[in-house]
Amino acid sequence: MFGIFDKGQKIKGTVVLMPKNVLDFNAITSIGKGGVLDAAGNLIGGVTSIVGGVVDTATAFLGRNVSMQLISATKTDASGKGLVGKETFLSKHLPQLPTLGARQDAFSIFFEYDANFGIPGAFYIRNYTQAEFFLVRVTLEDIPNRGSVQFDCNSWVYNFKSYKNNRIFFTNDAYLPSQTPAPLNHFREEELQNLRGDGTGERKEWDRIYDYDVYNDLGNPDGGDALVRPILGGSSTHPYPRRVRTGRKPTRKDLKSEKPGAIYVPRDENFGHLKSSDFLIFDEVRGLFEGGIKLPTDILSQISPLPALKEILRTDGEQALKFPPPQVIRVSKSAWNTDEEFGREMLAGVNPNVIRLLQEFPPKSTLDATVYGDQNSTITKEHLETNLGDITVEEALDGKRLFLLDYHDAFMPYLERINLNAKAYATRTILFLQDDGTLKPLAIELSLPHSNGVQYGAESKVFLPAHEGVESTIWMLAKAHVIVNDSCYHQLMSHWLNTHAVMEPFIIATNRHLSVLHPINKLLFPHYRDTININGLARQALINAGGIIEQTFCPGPNSIEISSAVYKNWVFTDQALPADLIKRGLAVEDPSSPHGLRLVIEDYPYAVDGLEIWDAIKAWVQDYVSLYYPTDEAVQKDTEIQKWWKEAVEKGHGDLKDKPWWPKMQTVQDLVQSCSIIIWTASALHAAVNFGQYPYGGYILNRPTISRRFIPEPGTPEYDEMVKSPQKAYLRTITPKYQTLVDLSVIEILSRHASDEVYLGENNNKFWTSDTRAVQAFQKFGSKLTEIEGKITKRNNESSLRNRTGPVQLPYTLLLRSSEEGLTFRGIPNSISI
């Protein structure tokens, strides 16, 4: 340890932290019986005592309770490691520091210093108290030959005995591994090893270890056969992205499955209290459902003790629940049921990235005919030409005017199991692009496994549009069955699998192999906020056996297993929006067109807005990456980047590791494209499929999640009821009221922005990097996104673009990057935080 200083010279430091009792949600909810939580998780009524407690808590960090030791970035000891300075303790509480954020405390510290120590590049910190605290940042001032030095920390610090090695923090400088100041090399690698762990043991609350595991904790074999679920990941039968390893003990009945229980996430991945309150509501919602509530009379007495639900579940004084009106019915109460809106929501709804160009007719199945028989479509030219006017099917195909929404192959292999508890079809829908740019549905095919067994193929019926008589009711029911498929596919695949689940391996690999000093860590870090934690909580309450998804969506116990089957065909490079559009036939490469693509459907709101956001993201990443990688060789020789990518592919997505489409990470463009895809997936893609859930699906008639009846056959009581009361027949077909309550409660939470949300092009930490070139490039990115917002607003006001607002008169705003708090139908957060 370096301890010989000129005592006449000192470096002043300012330490900003947040005590546990301010930030930790569980602590907040346990303080004072007089306080309650509002919908944002803020305490009402008990605030004064908490604030007073914070002041008292601040003094607990003084004395000899929190110490720091500077580490030199320019001078070494005999072993070649950076000099480590004298242990120094916090000096004085600074309650009036003007730059403090909400709930933050500041302290001064004075380090003895002489010129032989050089310039600090890191520090150790020790917490001698029993309670953890959240270290926000540290600033050192008046350092000779440097000026001020910033440390961007944002980490929980527990009692020093909780760690095998001292907690270390580095300056906000950015260095490639080969450019790291030599005195810091040892510390850089040691900290990465701390984050990797040794792959053994059960993780503890204070751990910061990132490791991989399969999804072996969704079921509970010890709870009976009904709660057994297949392990996802680690097999060709059920491939899946990896999750963070917890190391919990196995179940008694299946040693490969983990016991359900508290979900471990690395400590710094935990939410602040605002996000935690949302998941408290999830537990409450599930508890209400499992208690078998009755609507409307019994429910209020059960809800009233749950303060976190009061904002979500309002009453109108008439003993009935009252949710906020979903945007889809705010202007018109009936336009949702039009054929035009049915087609428009495939382009501007909550699941706008499934529809594809019909390129062969009739549509063919890709299911194995030796297992599933003939699963090709039974839709004929005659079916389509009934509503094509003077155009033939061949002409419509040649003109790229026929489109397909196809869920047949995704659901058919599971229908026999799904229909033990439901009445669902596998669906195909063919639509026609009209001269005004809108989509007109031509035919819906509803299919079931052959009555003699699925190996004999499908039994299918084709339904055509009708607007009068019983045929119009049947058509409305056929559309409902399509939307049930769409709702389930959206929640399981478009939302959970294609954003939440596929991102987690990249987050794990980044923390294991890219130092906080690495420029690519600094680039990607904002897009990882809260994701591992929300995924862990989802495994506990949403996607687990008997969880909310199984209770409220048609596939039931088969839900997440179906997403595993879809993952077999997931392609990382197709997550890029241009590649996705080309793959689905919705765009063709055209250098003369904006973004180098010509859209087949010009008025495609998700694609038009999304391409602008995609290009802005990629331009920002290109600008940033070029600051650090002048050549392809620089990428190849970056040891951390190579380890990061190798492990993300071979372990994180190990079941697909041999796919030829993975970027090889040998060029600057490999790195730019891969980082752009990761950022797009975490931000704009997730926003597009998440924040419209309540605006569109909050009206359950528009987006039912369960089907309880097949299309009635003539001569049956159900058919007679349908003729007599179409509305009653519709209601008895779709999601029942109990599941509707749970579904609406959850999707309203998921569709809301928290008050502490950080949006694309923003960074809530102005000290994220010391590189002014990077800061300027980031400001350019933010300005571009603001410009794009103006363009989107202008397009929404163009009456000729009918798909922008549709019959429901709901402008497409999901890809406006900024938002206020709450249920806004807009806003692109940096990360998957809900």
Phi, psi and omega in degrees: 000139181270117185227008183263104183238157167281104187295351178280348183241135180223151173257128177271135176237151173238125183250123179249127181215171177231120179296154182304317188289352174269316189266328186285124186294317181298323178295320181298315185290345182260359184267117170072122179286346183282347185258151174228163179267137170273185187295336180272001180088010179274145182277131178245128175100328182252016189295318186301316182294327179291315181299317177300322179295327180295317180298317179295321181297325184303321181292339181292344181270353181272187186072223181249048185257332179224123182236159178223152174226124178286149177236128185283140174263358185231347181235141184242161171271189185296336182270358180092001178273155178301141178301139178251125186278184184287143177294127184228143186253157176304144189254309190212143175282135181241076188290341185256015181302121189294337183271005182291139172275177180300135174070015181259149175239148179237148180222147174266155176211143183235117181262131171293144190209144164218167189297336181291348180277334181080206185260127179296139177235354180195172172209152168268149173226141178234132176253113181266358178275169181274342181259140177286160173222162181258112181276117184274301181199164176225137178237129173252137186243153171057044176278126180305136179068010180218324187087229180268153178231133180253140173240114179268106193259293178049062184208145174284137178237116180266177174308139188302335181288348179285346188244144174288325180236159178300144172290131182235145176226144183251161175297169179274019174289155179244125179224134163293158182308318183288345182256001181296134174307130187308321180297342182262352185303312181301315184291325179298312181289323180297320180293322176297321178295322176302319182286333179281327184067191181246010176077010182236164173082164177271133183290144180252165184306321186273356183294152177235038188260132180248116178214170188256150170205165177276169176277083181246020183234018179278330180260178177216080184305330180291345181270003179114165184300328183295341182254009176284131176226147179294150174285128181259125183105142177090008178211157177285337179288316182230070179289154180193154171297159180271158176245176176290133179288139178248330179073021179291162182292152181284163174287162181290320187276339180217106185290349178269351179258143178273148175294137173297156180161199180302136182270123175277134163226149177309138194305323183283357177271354183292146178296158158286176188293335182294317180285326180298325181296326178297320181281340168299320178298320178305315180297320180294317179300314181296321179297321177296317182295313184292340178280354177071055184291158176242140179250145355262348197288324186274345194284326186296321181294333179279327183280325191305327178286357186254090188299329183293342180267351189297326179286325183285316185253087182273164175233156179256016180083359182248025178059037176223145179292147180221105176272160174296143182296126177297147183302331186294342179238015183287331180261311180234135181275350186234350185295338179303333187270003180282154177296326180296318179291323176305314179286322183298323183290348172284343180250336186219017179266206184272353180225066191268011186238037178241321182305144179219163177291134175279115186248349173218146182227137356286164179301141181249152178270150174257004178292149181294114184294336178288341179257320188246004180067204182278112180246014179290159184291148177257006177293133183251167175301323181298321177303314186285318187289348174303326183240021179259000181066232183273000185267137175272165177299319181298319179294320179294321177295313181297328181273006181053053182239004177248135184228155188230129167252108194238110175245011186301306186288334180291323188255334185306315182298344185249356189298322180301320178284319179300319187279008166291335182232003183213185176223079187245155174247165162263131192241151167227139178229129176251133183233157183242132178278113183276170183297333181273006177089356180270162179259132180246118178293134181254325184199146174236129176252124177248125187235146174233158173300146179306142184298338177268002181128147185296339180295345179266007177101204184245153168251115190237150173230144181248132181241140183247156181301141176208149186228011177218151173067195183296332179297327179291327176292318178298319178298318178298319178293322178298318177297322179299320179294324175297315183291327174299314174303314184295318180298317181291316179297319179301309186292320186276321186255298185299322184266296186292300187294308191282352173236291185305302190290317184288341180282328189302318178301325179291324178294316179299311183297323179298313180293331182279332191230346178250110179302155174298341175282346185284133182300329180285330171299315181295326178292316188270335188308315181299339184268007178251354188304125172074352189294313180299321181293314181293327176295320177296317178294327176296321178295336183271329189230336187255306189257005181282168177301125182077006182282185187297320180297314180296328182283331192243000178237148192306320182294344176056230183297348181269359194305299187287333175299323178297322179295330176296319179297322179291325180300334178304331183253011178289140180229119183304312185293338178281355174289337175296131185303314179302316180295321179297315181295319179295317181298322181275002179076013183270355178208154174232148179294133181205101183302337183275351182265158175304140179065009180073014181227146171247119182285138177288323171253106186296321181265073182239088191307314180301316183288317182298310180290320183297322180295325177294317178295316180302313181297322179294317178299312184294323178295318177298314180297319178299314180299316184290312183298323182294342177292335188242342182233090181287338184220164174298326181299327179297324176291315182297327184267000178280103186296324181290318179298318182294318178293318179303308185290319180302316183284323177302319180282309191278336177249308183298318175242044190300332181288344179244016190298335184268004180293139185285348186276350179299132172302144184275352181054050178245354183226163175300321181292327173303315182290316179298312182295317182294315179294323178297318179296317180298315181293316178301315182297316184287334187252277189292318180298314179297318179300319183296328183257000183250307193280003171260005186299309179284317179306324177264316187269351177295341171261097192300335178296328182281324181224072176296151183247348182224143173241127186251351180221144168283170175299125184298145177265144177305143179091358180256157177302325179296323180292317180297320177297320180298320179294319184283319185219086181303321182294319178295320179297320180295313182297326180280353177269323190265189184310127178286171192293323181298309179295329177298316178303311182296314182300311182295321179299317183287314184288337174292319177299313184295334184270000183264149171263137175284161181291340181257021180297142176242124190261161181307133183087002176242156172220123184283003178234108182289350180258026186295335177207153175269356185276106182296332177297319179293321179297318179294319178296322179292321177297323176298319177299313179299319179296321179297319180294324176296319177299319180295323177303318179298320179295319180297315179299320178295317179298322181294343179262003179270110186296337180288340179269083190291334181283350180292326182235323176071181180301331181280354179055049178244100181301144180280105185238007187298335182254019163287124192289333185260161180198158166274175175292148171107204187266090193245347182061034178197172175103129178245094175297155178300328190221171177278090187250003177203000000 
